[in-house]
């Protein structure tokens, strides 16, 4: 499952745009484009079906989320974590410090 999680993240990170998401149905095509020498075969990861792999991954980690759009399409995506106000403040203070020492 660890190898599958790594490969899923690599496919998602290769997607254009800020959301880093892909339609469930387009995953095997994107996988083949990212890894041209490999074909996506769920059995290589220990389960027979792609939905089983995804449900196992979503249940056991916080690396990937599964969402449904208004058209009924299912999307795989990397969840965005919101910064806390304290983290935003520390980031701004760091930016100020970096600019002072230039």
VMD Tcl script that builds the backbone (N, CA, C; Angstrom):
set m [mol new atoms 306]
animate dup $m
set s [atomselect $m all]
$s set {name element resname resid chain x y z} {
  {N N UNK 1 A 0.820 -1.192 0.000}
  {CA C UNK 1 A 0.000 0.000 0.000}
  {C C UNK 1 A 0.868 1.261 0.000}
  {N N UNK 2 A 2.036 1.171 0.615}
  {CA C UNK 2 A 2.932 2.320 0.669}
  {C C UNK 2 A 3.404 2.724 -0.731}
  {N N UNK 3 A 3.728 1.735 -1.542}
  {CA C UNK 3 A 4.166 2.024 -2.909}
  {C C UNK 3 A 3.040 2.633 -3.734}
  {N N UNK 4 A 1.822 2.138 -3.527}
  {CA C UNK 4 A 0.671 2.697 -4.239}
  {C C UNK 4 A 0.442 4.151 -3.811}
  {N N UNK 5 A 0.541 4.430 -2.518}
  {CA C UNK 5 A 0.360 5.803 -2.023}
  {C C UNK 5 A 1.392 6.739 -2.651}
  {N N UNK 6 A 2.620 6.280 -2.747}
  {CA C UNK 6 A 3.680 7.086 -3.361}
  {C C UNK 6 A 3.382 7.356 -4.828}
  {N N UNK 7 A 2.956 6.324 -5.560}
  {CA C UNK 7 A 2.650 6.499 -6.979}
  {C C UNK 7 A 1.449 7.414 -7.193}
  {N N UNK 8 A 0.425 7.289 -6.348}
  {CA C UNK 8 A -0.750 8.163 -6.460}
  {C C UNK 8 A -0.345 9.616 -6.235}
  {N N UNK 9 A 0.466 9.859 -5.220}
  {CA C UNK 9 A 0.915 11.224 -4.955}
  {C C UNK 9 A 1.730 11.778 -6.111}
  {N N UNK 10 A 2.562 10.960 -6.703}
  {CA C UNK 10 A 3.352 11.421 -7.856}
  {C C UNK 10 A 2.455 11.787 -9.029}
  {N N UNK 11 A 1.414 10.980 -9.267}
  {CA C UNK 11 A 0.475 11.279 -10.352}
  {C C UNK 11 A -0.277 12.566 -10.044}
  {N N UNK 12 A -0.737 12.729 -8.819}
  {CA C UNK 12 A -1.491 13.935 -8.457}
  {C C UNK 12 A -0.622 15.190 -8.530}
  {N N UNK 13 A 0.614 15.100 -8.075}
  {CA C UNK 13 A 1.504 16.257 -8.111}
  {C C UNK 13 A 1.881 16.650 -9.535}
  {N N UNK 14 A 1.775 15.723 -10.461}
  {CA C UNK 14 A 2.097 16.009 -11.856}
  {C C UNK 14 A 0.948 16.696 -12.587}
  {N N UNK 15 A -0.209 16.792 -11.954}
  {CA C UNK 15 A -1.371 17.394 -12.595}
  {C C UNK 15 A -1.213 18.913 -12.631}
  {N N UNK 16 A -1.680 19.543 -13.721}
  {CA C UNK 16 A -1.570 21.002 -13.811}
  {C C UNK 16 A -2.545 21.691 -12.855}
  {N N UNK 17 A -2.250 22.916 -12.538}
  {CA C UNK 17 A -3.142 23.700 -11.691}
  {C C UNK 17 A -2.780 23.597 -10.225}
  {N N UNK 18 A -3.478 24.387 -9.433}
  {CA C UNK 18 A -3.188 24.440 -8.007}
  {C C UNK 18 A -3.884 23.350 -7.212}
  {N N UNK 19 A -4.992 22.832 -7.718}
  {CA C UNK 19 A -5.782 21.884 -6.939}
  {C C UNK 19 A -5.170 20.493 -6.865}
  {N N UNK 20 A -4.324 20.140 -7.817}
  {CA C UNK 20 A -3.674 18.824 -7.832}
  {C C UNK 20 A -4.707 17.708 -7.656}
  {N N UNK 21 A -5.587 17.623 -8.618}
  {CA C UNK 21 A -6.636 16.611 -8.574}
  {C C UNK 21 A -6.792 15.977 -9.954}
  {N N UNK 22 A -7.420 14.813 -9.962}
  {CA C UNK 22 A -7.645 14.084 -11.211}
  {C C UNK 22 A -8.939 13.300 -11.090}
  {N N UNK 23 A -9.628 13.192 -12.206}
  {CA C UNK 23 A -10.845 12.386 -12.214}
  {C C UNK 23 A -10.474 10.918 -12.012}
  {N N UNK 24 A -11.301 10.239 -11.265}
  {CA C UNK 24 A -11.119 8.830 -10.954}
  {C C UNK 24 A -10.882 8.023 -12.230}
  {N N UNK 25 A -11.678 8.320 -13.262}
  {CA C UNK 25 A -11.619 7.567 -14.525}
  {C C UNK 25 A -10.351 7.843 -15.321}
  {N N UNK 26 A -9.711 8.988 -15.092}
  {CA C UNK 26 A -8.534 9.374 -15.868}
  {C C UNK 26 A -7.217 8.951 -15.229}
  {N N UNK 27 A -7.299 8.290 -14.086}
  {CA C UNK 27 A -6.074 7.969 -13.347}
  {C C UNK 27 A -5.145 7.055 -14.138}
  {N N UNK 28 A -5.675 6.000 -14.740}
  {CA C UNK 28 A -4.795 5.047 -15.434}
  {C C UNK 28 A -4.083 5.703 -16.616}
  {N N UNK 29 A -4.750 6.614 -17.305}
  {CA C UNK 29 A -4.111 7.329 -18.413}
  {C C UNK 29 A -2.994 8.225 -17.902}
  {N N UNK 30 A -3.265 8.964 -16.830}
  {CA C UNK 30 A -2.244 9.842 -16.253}
  {C C UNK 30 A -1.076 9.024 -15.714}
  {N N UNK 31 A -1.377 7.868 -15.130}
  {CA C UNK 31 A -0.325 6.980 -14.631}
  {C C UNK 31 A 0.582 6.557 -15.776}
  {N N UNK 32 A -0.009 6.145 -16.896}
  {CA C UNK 32 A 0.775 5.696 -18.055}
  {C C UNK 32 A 1.598 6.825 -18.650}
  {N N UNK 33 A 1.090 8.054 -18.589}
  {CA C UNK 33 A 1.854 9.190 -19.103}
  {C C UNK 33 A 3.030 9.521 -18.192}
  {N N UNK 34 A 2.832 9.395 -16.889}
  {CA C UNK 34 A 3.899 9.705 -15.942}
  {C C UNK 34 A 4.956 8.602 -15.900}
  {N N UNK 35 A 4.511 7.359 -15.986}
  {CA C UNK 35 A 5.407 6.204 -15.986}
  {C C UNK 35 A 5.269 5.480 -17.330}
  {N N UNK 36 A 5.935 5.955 -18.371}
  {CA C UNK 36 A 5.726 5.394 -19.716}
  {C C UNK 36 A 6.121 3.927 -19.861}
  {N N UNK 37 A 6.981 3.423 -19.004}
  {CA C UNK 37 A 7.405 2.031 -19.136}
  {C C UNK 37 A 6.525 1.078 -18.342}
  {N N UNK 38 A 5.561 1.619 -17.597}
  {CA C UNK 38 A 4.690 0.786 -16.760}
  {C C UNK 38 A 3.233 0.958 -17.174}
  {N N UNK 39 A 2.475 -0.083 -17.015}
  {CA C UNK 39 A 1.032 -0.054 -17.207}
  {C C UNK 39 A 0.394 -0.154 -15.837}
  {N N UNK 40 A -0.679 0.624 -15.620}
  {CA C UNK 40 A -1.333 0.574 -14.318}
  {C C UNK 40 A -2.149 -0.708 -14.204}
  {N N UNK 41 A -1.730 -1.570 -13.289}
  {CA C UNK 41 A -2.424 -2.832 -13.012}
  {C C UNK 41 A -2.625 -2.895 -11.503}
  {N N UNK 42 A -3.878 -2.829 -11.036}
  {CA C UNK 42 A -4.131 -2.842 -9.595}
  {C C UNK 42 A -3.544 -4.053 -8.877}
  {N N UNK 43 A -3.476 -5.199 -9.559}
  {CA C UNK 43 A -2.935 -6.404 -8.928}
  {C C UNK 43 A -1.480 -6.241 -8.502}
  {N N UNK 44 A -0.755 -5.333 -9.167}
  {CA C UNK 44 A 0.640 -5.088 -8.796}
  {C C UNK 44 A 0.755 -4.511 -7.385}
  {N N UNK 45 A -0.341 -3.928 -6.899}
  {CA C UNK 45 A -0.348 -3.307 -5.576}
  {C C UNK 45 A -1.067 -4.159 -4.534}
  {N N UNK 46 A -1.487 -5.356 -4.900}
  {CA C UNK 46 A -2.035 -6.276 -3.920}
  {C C UNK 46 A -3.546 -6.406 -3.867}
  {N N UNK 47 A -4.275 -5.641 -4.657}
  {CA C UNK 47 A -5.734 -5.768 -4.712}
  {C C UNK 47 A -6.160 -5.880 -6.171}
  {N N UNK 48 A -7.341 -6.411 -6.392}
  {CA C UNK 48 A -7.776 -6.696 -7.757}
  {C C UNK 48 A -8.400 -5.499 -8.477}
  {N N UNK 49 A -8.979 -4.567 -7.728}
  {CA C UNK 49 A -9.721 -3.484 -8.365}
  {C C UNK 49 A -9.234 -2.123 -7.881}
  {N N UNK 50 A -9.211 -1.170 -8.801}
  {CA C UNK 50 A -8.770 0.185 -8.489}
  {C C UNK 50 A -9.611 0.840 -7.385}
  {N N UNK 51 A -10.948 0.739 -7.413}
  {CA C UNK 51 A -11.730 1.339 -6.313}
  {C C UNK 51 A -11.359 0.770 -4.941}
  {N N UNK 52 A -11.011 -0.505 -4.886}
  {CA C UNK 52 A -10.589 -1.100 -3.615}
  {C C UNK 52 A -9.281 -0.482 -3.129}
  {N N UNK 53 A -8.353 -0.259 -4.053}
  {CA C UNK 53 A -7.084 0.375 -3.693}
  {C C UNK 53 A -7.315 1.781 -3.146}
  {N N UNK 54 A -8.162 2.527 -3.834}
  {CA C UNK 54 A -8.417 3.899 -3.425}
  {C C UNK 54 A -9.113 3.949 -2.069}
  {N N UNK 55 A -10.118 3.107 -1.874}
  {CA C UNK 55 A -10.823 3.136 -0.585}
  {C C UNK 55 A -9.891 2.741 0.550}
  {N N UNK 56 A -9.013 1.802 0.306}
  {CA C UNK 56 A -8.027 1.399 1.319}
  {C C UNK 56 A -7.068 2.553 1.623}
  {N N UNK 57 A -6.648 3.253 0.591}
  {CA C UNK 57 A -5.723 4.374 0.758}
  {C C UNK 57 A -6.388 5.522 1.509}
  {N N UNK 58 A -7.615 5.861 1.149}
  {CA C UNK 58 A -8.318 6.968 1.789}
  {C C UNK 58 A -8.600 6.654 3.255}
  {N N UNK 59 A -8.946 5.407 3.559}
  {CA C UNK 59 A -9.251 5.022 4.939}
  {C C UNK 59 A -8.013 5.025 5.836}
  {N N UNK 60 A -6.866 4.676 5.281}
  {CA C UNK 60 A -5.666 4.478 6.105}
  {C C UNK 60 A -4.678 5.636 6.086}
  {N N UNK 61 A -4.974 6.697 5.375}
  {CA C UNK 61 A -4.036 7.815 5.349}
  {C C UNK 61 A -4.782 9.118 5.111}
  {N N UNK 62 A -4.089 10.207 5.326}
  {CA C UNK 62 A -4.670 11.522 5.054}
  {C C UNK 62 A -3.995 12.156 3.844}
  {N N UNK 63 A -3.343 11.341 3.018}
  {CA C UNK 63 A -2.605 11.853 1.870}
  {C C UNK 63 A -3.502 12.208 0.697}
  {N N UNK 64 A -4.626 11.507 0.559}
  {CA C UNK 64 A -5.499 11.659 -0.597}
  {C C UNK 64 A -6.943 11.720 -0.126}
  {N N UNK 65 A -7.726 12.573 -0.777}
  {CA C UNK 65 A -9.155 12.613 -0.488}
  {C C UNK 65 A -9.931 12.261 -1.747}
  {N N UNK 66 A -11.111 11.766 -1.536}
  {CA C UNK 66 A -12.016 11.389 -2.618}
  {C C UNK 66 A -13.218 12.308 -2.528}
  {N N UNK 67 A -13.491 13.059 -3.596}
  {CA C UNK 67 A -14.623 13.971 -3.599}
  {C C UNK 67 A -15.498 13.703 -4.809}
  {N N UNK 68 A -16.743 14.148 -4.717}
  {CA C UNK 68 A -17.696 13.993 -5.813}
  {C C UNK 68 A -18.178 15.374 -6.224}
  {N N UNK 69 A -18.188 15.636 -7.535}
  {CA C UNK 69 A -18.673 16.931 -8.001}
  {C C UNK 69 A -20.175 16.869 -8.271}
  {N N UNK 70 A -20.743 17.977 -8.703}
  {CA C UNK 70 A -22.193 18.056 -8.916}
  {C C UNK 70 A -22.676 17.190 -10.070}
  {N N UNK 71 A -21.776 16.817 -10.975}
  {CA C UNK 71 A -22.150 15.950 -12.092}
  {C C UNK 71 A -22.059 14.473 -11.736}
  {N N UNK 72 A -21.647 14.173 -10.531}
  {CA C UNK 72 A -21.513 12.787 -10.099}
  {C C UNK 72 A -20.140 12.197 -10.356}
  {N N UNK 73 A -19.214 13.004 -10.874}
  {CA C UNK 73 A -17.857 12.528 -11.122}
  {C C UNK 73 A -17.062 12.448 -9.828}
  {N N UNK 74 A -16.209 11.464 -9.729}
  {CA C UNK 74 A -15.389 11.274 -8.544}
  {C C UNK 74 A -13.971 11.755 -8.824}
  {N N UNK 75 A -13.414 12.506 -7.895}
  {CA C UNK 75 A -12.097 13.094 -8.045}
  {C C UNK 75 A -11.170 12.643 -6.922}
  {N N UNK 76 A -9.928 12.380 -7.283}
  {CA C UNK 76 A -8.861 12.154 -6.315}
  {C C UNK 76 A -8.108 13.466 -6.174}
  {N N UNK 77 A -7.771 13.851 -4.957}
  {CA C UNK 77 A -7.031 15.094 -4.791}
  {C C UNK 77 A -6.166 15.043 -3.546}
  {N N UNK 78 A -5.183 15.938 -3.527}
  {CA C UNK 78 A -4.355 16.117 -2.348}
  {C C UNK 78 A -5.063 17.166 -1.506}
  {N N UNK 79 A -5.382 16.852 -0.254}
  {CA C UNK 79 A -6.116 17.832 0.569}
  {C C UNK 79 A -5.265 19.049 0.891}
  {N N UNK 80 A -5.904 20.200 0.857}
  {CA C UNK 80 A -5.244 21.445 1.221}
  {C C UNK 80 A -5.425 21.674 2.708}
  {N N UNK 81 A -4.344 21.940 3.398}
  {CA C UNK 81 A -4.413 22.224 4.822}
  {C C UNK 81 A -4.402 23.738 5.004}
  {N N UNK 82 A -5.353 24.228 5.767}
  {CA C UNK 82 A -5.430 25.655 6.048}
  {C C UNK 82 A -4.435 26.020 7.143}
  {N N UNK 83 A -3.761 27.145 6.960}
  {CA C UNK 83 A -2.821 27.613 7.972}
  {C C UNK 83 A -3.585 28.229 9.139}
  {N N UNK 84 A -3.074 28.010 10.320}
  {CA C UNK 84 A -3.654 28.641 11.500}
  {C C UNK 84 A -3.199 30.097 11.542}
  {N N UNK 85 A -3.916 30.947 12.271}
  {CA C UNK 85 A -3.473 32.345 12.391}
  {C C UNK 85 A -2.046 32.463 12.937}
  {N N UNK 86 A -1.682 31.594 13.862}
  {CA C UNK 86 A -0.313 31.632 14.414}
  {C C UNK 86 A 0.711 31.309 13.331}
  {N N UNK 87 A 0.416 30.340 12.476}
  {CA C UNK 87 A 1.344 29.990 11.391}
  {C C UNK 87 A 1.460 31.130 10.387}
  {N N UNK 88 A 0.360 31.775 10.092}
  {CA C UNK 88 A 0.380 32.918 9.166}
  {C C UNK 88 A 1.242 34.032 9.754}
  {N N UNK 89 A 1.086 34.293 11.029}
  {CA C UNK 89 A 1.872 35.340 11.699}
  {C C UNK 89 A 3.366 35.001 11.654}
  {N N UNK 90 A 3.725 33.760 11.970}
  {CA C UNK 90 A 5.143 33.359 11.947}
  {C C UNK 90 A 5.723 33.450 10.540}
  {N N UNK 91 A 4.933 33.112 9.544}
  {CA C UNK 91 A 5.397 33.206 8.156}
  {C C UNK 91 A 5.663 34.649 7.776}
  {N N UNK 92 A 4.775 35.535 8.165}
  {CA C UNK 92 A 4.963 36.961 7.863}
  {C C UNK 92 A 6.190 37.519 8.588}
  {N N UNK 93 A 6.379 37.108 9.844}
  {CA C UNK 93 A 7.546 37.566 10.595}
  {C C UNK 93 A 8.835 37.062 9.950}
  {N N UNK 94 A 8.823 35.848 9.471}
  {CA C UNK 94 A 9.991 35.296 8.783}
  {C C UNK 94 A 10.278 36.085 7.511}
  {N N UNK 95 A 9.245 36.436 6.766}
  {CA C UNK 95 A 9.428 37.214 5.538}
  {C C UNK 95 A 10.050 38.566 5.847}
  {N N UNK 96 A 9.616 39.200 6.924}
  {CA C UNK 96 A 10.183 40.482 7.323}
  {C C UNK 96 A 11.656 40.310 7.686}
  {N N UNK 97 A 11.985 39.259 8.447}
  {CA C UNK 97 A 13.369 39.019 8.832}
  {C C UNK 97 A 14.268 38.750 7.638}
  {N N UNK 98 A 13.756 38.031 6.673}
  {CA C UNK 98 A 14.549 37.735 5.469}
  {C C UNK 98 A 14.846 39.012 4.708}
  {N N UNK 99 A 13.851 39.889 4.606}
  {CA C UNK 99 A 14.059 41.142 3.876}
  {C C UNK 99 A 15.016 42.091 4.602}
  {N N UNK 100 A 15.073 42.038 5.909}
  {CA C UNK 100 A 15.979 42.899 6.683}
  {C C UNK 100 A 17.423 42.501 6.426}
  {N N UNK 101 A 17.703 41.219 6.335}
  {CA C UNK 101 A 19.073 40.729 6.232}
  {C C UNK 101 A 19.560 40.591 4.809}
  {N N UNK 102 A 18.877 41.131 3.883}
  {CA C UNK 102 A 19.328 41.060 2.481}
  {C C UNK 102 A 20.375 42.047 2.182}
}
mol reanalyze $m
mol bondsrecalc $m
mol representation Tube
mol addrep $m
